[in-house]
Amino acid sequence: MTSRDAIALVARREIRSRVHERSLLFSTLVMLGILAALLVIPKLFGSDGPEQATIAAAPGAAIALAQTAQRGQDGFDVVVTVKRVRDEPAARRLVADGDADVAIVRGGKALLAGDPQPDAALALLQGAAAEAPALPVETVTSTADDEQRQLGLVAVIVLYAQLIGYGFWVASGIVEEKASRIVELLLAAIRPRELLAGKVIGIGLVALGQLLVIGVLGLALGAATGDVHVGARSAGSLAIVLAWFVLGYAFYACGYAVAAALVARQEDIQNVTTPITLVILGAFFLSFPALDDPSGTLARVLSFVPPAAPLVMPARTITGDASLIEIVGSVAITAAAAAGLVALAGRVYAAGVLQTTRVSLRGALSGKG
């Protein structure tokens, strides 16, 4: 039996055993429930009360027009916030970045963000501009509109859940085989690295399939609630999430495999995998400020840090704030780090998989157990 055949055999075994576990169905339903909550709860809490609108204006005629519109807000069921800026380019940037709904620019023109447009605020401005009953309007495409930001947030949450859940699944599977001594029978027919590769690939394919199902159903749910416009853009966002999951899974699953190969009891898994779990948790929490300011220094730096890149970079790519050079560089660095962990995992697994007592990482690497 060739090495490829051995890996495929183990992978098929993992897929068959995992897809019949109730935990897979349960986790899928939980993730869909979280997505539904993210889409529905804001609507429930945001349906009452007036519309909120922010108008950016530079000193002079623009600020006077904005203030006139603000004074008439009561009759339009809208709360207007006037944001003073230094000059017209600054006003334009606020609209493009999604920090203002309308900017008043040269010639009394209203500059609007793409979608959704603040109709009440525009009507107020139209009424305030007595000298221009038909206020000229220009629409700009925001660098990160609400829909893309929402997709980016969902991507972070789903990727975090998948990476930590399936990474732990790899670890528990390794220790379970060691504790039951099944691994001794398996290694009589195939090499340790083939067993590890088949296990990681098989579980990874299950995870990828679940992620695809969650993504498709999530987009359908978003389309049903009107929060997501299903098309090339949303399909591209799903493809980005799937691609980054593959990289992130390769990185973290091998890390969990290294940890699991060092112990022989299920009771020890939690302790030995805690450092890896803390790394994922730290990357998860850091991804939120990065998503709030996807063009900021923190987001750019984290995009090139392998433990954080699988969570930060997909969101930045979805919102359109990552350049092609950043995307290529982040993928290359993360892939190189994952390749290094793959080699390390294979070596440690081969040294520790048959040990019935806890093994130190140094001992596994030196081959002394």
C-alpha positions as CSV (number, residue, x, y, z in Angstrom):
1,M,0.0,0.0,0.0
2,T,1.4,3.4,-1.0
3,S,1.7,6.3,1.3
4,R,-1.1,8.1,-0.5
5,D,-3.4,5.1,-0.2
6,A,-2.7,4.8,3.5
7,I,-3.5,8.5,4.1
8,A,-6.7,8.2,2.0
9,L,-7.7,5.1,4.0
10,V,-7.3,6.8,7.3
11,A,-9.1,10.0,6.1
12,R,-12.1,8.0,4.9
13,R,-12.2,6.2,8.2
14,E,-12.2,9.6,10.0
15,I,-14.9,11.0,7.8
16,R,-17.2,8.0,8.2
17,S,-16.9,8.0,12.0
18,R,-17.2,11.8,12.4
19,V,-20.2,12.4,10.2
20,H,-22.3,10.0,12.3
21,E,-21.6,11.7,15.6
22,R,-24.5,13.7,17.1
23,S,-22.1,16.5,18.1
24,L,-21.6,17.4,14.4
25,L,-25.3,18.0,13.9
26,F,-25.5,19.8,17.3
27,S,-22.6,22.1,16.5
28,T,-24.1,22.9,13.1
29,L,-27.4,23.9,14.6
30,V,-25.7,26.0,17.2
31,M,-23.7,27.9,14.6
32,L,-26.9,28.5,12.5
33,G,-28.6,29.7,15.7
34,I,-25.8,32.2,16.4
35,L,-26.0,33.4,12.8
36,A,-29.7,33.8,13.1
37,A,-29.3,35.8,16.3
38,L,-26.7,38.1,14.7
39,L,-29.1,38.8,11.9
40,V,-32.4,39.0,13.8
41,I,-31.6,40.6,17.2
42,P,-30.3,43.9,15.7
43,K,-33.6,44.2,13.8
44,L,-35.7,43.5,16.9
45,F,-33.9,46.1,19.0
46,G,-33.4,48.6,16.2
47,S,-37.0,48.6,14.8
48,D,-38.3,51.1,17.4
49,G,-37.2,54.7,17.6
50,P,-36.1,57.3,15.1
51,E,-33.6,56.8,12.3
52,Q,-30.0,57.9,13.2
53,A,-28.1,60.0,10.7
54,T,-24.6,61.6,10.8
55,I,-23.9,64.6,8.5
56,A,-20.3,65.6,8.0
57,A,-19.7,69.3,7.1
58,A,-16.7,71.7,6.9
59,P,-17.0,75.2,8.4
60,G,-18.9,77.7,6.4
61,A,-22.0,77.3,4.3
62,A,-21.9,73.5,4.6
63,I,-22.0,73.6,8.4
64,A,-24.8,76.1,8.4
65,L,-26.9,73.9,6.0
66,A,-26.3,70.9,8.3
67,Q,-27.4,72.7,11.4
68,T,-30.5,74.0,9.6
69,A,-31.3,70.4,8.8
70,Q,-30.7,69.3,12.4
71,R,-33.2,71.9,13.7
72,G,-35.9,70.3,11.5
73,Q,-35.3,66.7,12.6
74,D,-38.4,66.4,14.8
75,G,-40.8,66.4,11.9
76,F,-38.9,63.6,10.1
77,D,-38.5,61.0,12.9
78,V,-34.7,61.2,12.6
79,V,-31.9,62.1,15.0
80,V,-29.3,64.1,13.2
81,T,-25.7,64.4,14.4
82,V,-23.6,67.1,12.8
83,K,-19.9,66.2,12.7
84,R,-17.6,69.1,12.0
85,V,-14.5,68.4,9.9
86,R,-11.5,70.4,8.8
87,D,-12.2,70.4,5.1
88,E,-14.1,68.7,2.3
89,P,-11.6,65.8,1.8
90,A,-12.0,64.9,5.4
91,A,-15.8,64.9,5.0
92,R,-15.5,62.7,2.0
93,R,-13.3,60.2,3.9
94,L,-15.9,59.9,6.7
95,V,-18.5,58.9,4.2
96,A,-16.2,56.5,2.4
97,D,-15.2,54.9,5.7
98,G,-18.8,54.6,6.9
99,D,-18.4,57.0,9.8
100,A,-20.9,59.5,8.3
101,D,-24.1,59.0,6.3
102,V,-24.0,62.2,4.4
103,A,-21.3,64.8,3.6
104,I,-22.0,68.3,2.3
105,V,-19.4,69.2,-0.2
106,R,-18.6,72.0,-2.7
107,G,-21.6,73.5,-4.5
108,G,-24.1,72.4,-1.8
109,K,-24.0,68.8,-3.1
110,A,-24.9,65.9,-0.7
111,L,-22.4,63.1,-0.8
112,L,-24.0,59.8,0.3
113,A,-22.7,56.4,1.3
114,G,-23.9,53.5,-0.9
115,D,-26.5,51.3,0.9
116,P,-28.6,51.9,2.8
117,Q,-29.1,55.5,2.1
118,P,-30.4,57.9,4.8
119,D,-33.6,59.1,3.1
120,A,-34.8,61.1,6.1
121,A,-31.5,63.0,6.4
122,L,-31.5,63.7,2.7
123,A,-35.1,65.0,2.8
124,L,-34.0,67.3,5.7
125,L,-31.1,68.6,3.7
126,Q,-33.4,69.2,0.6
127,G,-35.7,71.2,2.8
128,A,-32.9,73.2,4.4
129,A,-31.3,74.1,1.0
130,A,-33.8,76.8,0.1
131,E,-31.6,78.1,-2.7
132,A,-31.4,74.6,-4.2
133,P,-34.8,72.8,-4.0
134,A,-33.3,69.8,-5.8
135,L,-30.1,69.3,-3.9
136,P,-27.5,67.6,-6.1
137,V,-26.7,64.1,-4.8
138,E,-23.6,62.0,-5.4
139,T,-23.3,58.4,-4.2
140,V,-20.0,56.9,-3.2
141,T,-19.1,53.3,-2.5
142,S,-18.0,52.8,1.1
143,T,-14.7,51.0,1.6
144,A,-16.5,48.8,4.1
145,D,-20.3,49.1,4.0
146,D,-22.6,47.6,6.7
147,E,-23.2,44.4,4.9
148,Q,-19.5,43.7,4.4
149,R,-18.7,44.6,7.9
150,Q,-21.4,42.2,9.1
151,L,-20.1,39.4,6.9
152,G,-16.6,40.1,8.3
153,L,-17.9,39.8,11.9
154,V,-19.7,36.6,11.1
155,A,-16.5,35.2,9.4
156,V,-14.5,35.9,12.5
157,I,-17.0,34.2,14.8
158,V,-17.5,31.1,12.6
159,L,-13.8,30.7,11.9
160,Y,-12.9,30.9,15.6
161,A,-15.5,28.2,16.5
162,Q,-14.4,25.9,13.7
163,L,-10.7,26.3,14.4
164,I,-10.9,25.7,18.2
165,G,-13.6,23.0,17.9
166,Y,-11.9,20.9,15.2
167,G,-8.4,21.4,16.6
168,F,-9.6,19.9,19.9
169,W,-11.3,17.1,17.9
170,V,-7.9,16.2,16.4
171,A,-6.3,16.2,19.9
172,S,-9.0,14.1,21.5
173,G,-9.0,11.6,18.6
174,I,-5.2,11.1,18.9
175,V,-5.4,10.5,22.7
176,E,-8.4,8.3,22.4
177,E,-6.5,5.9,20.0
178,K,-3.5,5.9,22.3
179,A,-5.5,5.2,25.4
180,S,-7.4,2.3,23.7
181,R,-4.3,0.9,22.2
182,I,-6.0,0.9,18.7
183,V,-3.0,2.9,17.5
184,E,-0.8,-0.1,17.9
185,L,-2.9,-2.1,15.5
186,L,-3.0,0.8,13.0
187,L,0.8,1.3,13.1
188,A,1.3,-2.3,12.3
189,A,0.1,-1.5,8.8
190,I,0.9,2.2,8.2
191,R,3.6,4.7,9.3
192,P,2.9,7.2,12.1
193,R,3.1,10.2,9.7
194,E,0.6,8.6,7.4
195,L,-1.8,8.0,10.3
196,L,-1.5,11.6,11.5
197,A,-1.9,13.0,8.0
198,G,-5.0,10.9,7.3
199,K,-6.5,11.9,10.6
200,V,-5.9,15.7,10.1
201,I,-7.1,15.6,6.5
202,G,-10.2,13.5,7.3
203,I,-11.3,15.7,10.2
204,G,-10.5,18.8,8.1
205,L,-12.7,17.7,5.3
206,V,-15.6,17.2,7.7
207,A,-15.0,20.6,9.1
208,L,-14.8,22.1,5.6
209,G,-18.0,20.5,4.6
210,Q,-19.8,21.7,7.7
211,L,-18.4,25.2,7.1
212,L,-19.7,25.2,3.6
213,V,-23.2,24.1,4.8
214,I,-23.2,26.8,7.4
215,G,-22.1,29.4,4.9
216,V,-24.7,28.5,2.3
217,L,-27.5,28.4,4.8
218,G,-26.3,31.5,6.5
219,L,-26.3,33.4,3.2
220,A,-29.8,32.1,2.6
221,L,-30.9,33.3,6.0
222,G,-29.3,36.7,5.4
223,A,-31.1,37.0,2.1
224,A,-34.4,36.0,3.7
225,T,-34.0,38.8,6.3
226,G,-32.8,41.3,3.8
227,D,-29.4,41.8,5.4
228,V,-27.4,40.1,2.7
229,H,-27.7,40.4,-1.1
230,V,-26.8,37.0,-2.4
231,G,-24.5,37.4,-5.5
232,A,-20.9,37.3,-6.6
233,R,-19.8,39.5,-3.7
234,S,-21.3,37.3,-0.9
235,A,-20.2,34.1,-2.7
236,G,-16.7,35.6,-2.8
237,S,-16.8,36.3,0.9
238,L,-17.7,32.6,1.5
239,A,-14.9,31.5,-0.7
240,I,-12.5,33.7,1.3
241,V,-13.7,32.2,4.6
242,L,-13.2,28.6,3.3
243,A,-9.7,29.3,1.9
244,W,-8.6,30.9,5.2
245,F,-10.1,28.0,7.2
246,V,-7.9,25.6,5.3
247,L,-4.8,27.6,6.2
248,G,-5.9,28.2,9.8
249,Y,-6.8,24.6,10.3
250,A,-3.5,23.4,8.9
251,F,-1.8,25.7,11.4
252,Y,-3.8,25.0,14.5
253,A,-4.7,21.3,14.0
254,C,-1.0,20.4,13.8
255,G,-0.4,22.4,17.0
256,Y,-3.1,20.4,18.7
257,A,-1.7,17.2,17.3
258,V,1.8,18.0,18.8
259,A,0.2,18.6,22.2
260,A,-1.9,15.5,22.1
261,A,1.0,13.2,21.1
262,L,2.7,14.1,24.4
263,V,0.0,12.6,26.6
264,A,-1.8,9.3,26.9
265,R,-4.9,10.1,28.9
266,Q,-8.0,12.0,28.1
267,E,-7.8,13.8,31.4
268,D,-4.5,15.4,30.3
269,I,-5.8,16.9,27.1
270,Q,-7.2,20.1,28.6
271,N,-3.9,20.9,30.3
272,V,-1.6,20.2,27.4
273,T,-3.8,22.1,24.9
274,T,-4.5,25.1,27.0
275,P,-1.6,27.2,25.6
276,I,-2.9,26.7,22.0
277,T,-6.4,27.5,23.1
278,L,-5.2,30.7,24.7
279,V,-3.5,31.7,21.5
280,I,-6.7,31.2,19.5
281,L,-8.7,33.1,22.1
282,G,-6.2,36.0,22.1
283,A,-6.4,36.1,18.3
284,F,-10.2,36.1,18.5
285,F,-10.4,39.0,20.9
286,L,-7.7,41.0,18.9
287,S,-9.7,40.5,15.7
288,F,-12.5,42.8,17.0
289,P,-10.5,46.0,17.3
290,A,-8.9,45.0,14.0
291,L,-12.3,44.7,12.4
292,D,-13.4,48.1,13.8
293,D,-10.4,49.7,12.1
294,P,-9.4,47.3,9.3
295,S,-7.0,49.8,7.8
296,G,-5.3,50.6,11.1
297,T,-1.9,49.6,12.4
298,L,-3.1,46.8,14.6
299,A,-5.1,45.1,11.8
300,R,-2.1,45.4,9.4
301,V,0.3,43.9,11.9
302,L,-1.9,41.0,12.9
303,S,-2.4,40.1,9.2
304,F,1.2,39.0,9.1
305,V,1.2,37.1,12.5
306,P,0.3,33.5,11.7
307,P,-1.8,32.7,14.8
308,A,-4.0,35.8,14.2
309,A,-4.0,36.0,10.4
310,P,-6.7,33.3,9.8
311,L,-9.1,35.4,11.8
312,V,-8.1,39.0,11.0
313,M,-7.2,38.7,7.3
314,P,-10.5,37.1,6.1
315,A,-12.5,40.0,7.6
316,R,-10.1,42.6,6.1
317,T,-10.4,41.0,2.7
318,I,-14.2,40.8,2.9
319,T,-14.5,44.5,3.8
320,G,-12.0,45.5,1.0
321,D,-9.4,47.0,3.3
322,A,-6.6,44.5,2.5
323,S,-4.4,45.2,-0.5
324,L,-3.3,42.4,-2.9
325,I,0.2,42.6,-1.6
326,E,-1.0,42.2,2.0
327,I,-3.2,39.3,1.0
328,V,-0.4,37.5,-0.8
329,G,2.1,38.2,2.0
330,S,-0.2,37.0,4.7
331,V,-1.1,33.8,2.9
332,A,2.6,33.1,2.2
333,I,3.7,33.6,5.8
334,T,0.8,31.7,7.3
335,A,1.3,28.8,4.8
336,A,5.0,28.7,5.7
337,A,4.2,28.6,9.4
338,A,1.7,25.8,8.8
339,A,4.2,23.8,6.8
340,G,6.7,24.1,9.7
341,L,4.1,22.9,12.2
342,V,3.2,20.0,9.9
343,A,6.8,18.8,9.9
344,L,7.0,19.3,13.7
345,A,3.8,17.5,14.3
346,G,4.9,14.5,12.2
347,R,8.1,14.2,14.1
348,V,6.6,14.6,17.6
349,Y,3.7,12.3,16.7
350,A,6.0,9.6,15.5
351,A,8.0,9.8,18.7
352,G,5.2,10.0,21.2
353,V,2.2,8.1,19.7
354,L,3.2,4.7,21.2
355,Q,4.2,6.1,24.6
356,T,1.9,5.2,27.5
357,T,3.1,7.9,29.8
358,R,3.4,11.7,29.3
359,V,6.3,12.7,27.1
360,S,8.1,16.1,27.1
361,L,8.4,18.0,23.9
362,R,12.2,18.0,24.2
363,G,12.2,14.3,24.6
364,A,9.9,13.7,21.7
365,L,12.0,15.9,19.4
366,S,15.3,14.2,20.5
367,G,13.7,10.7,20.1
368,K,14.3,9.8,23.7
369,G,10.6,9.8,24.8
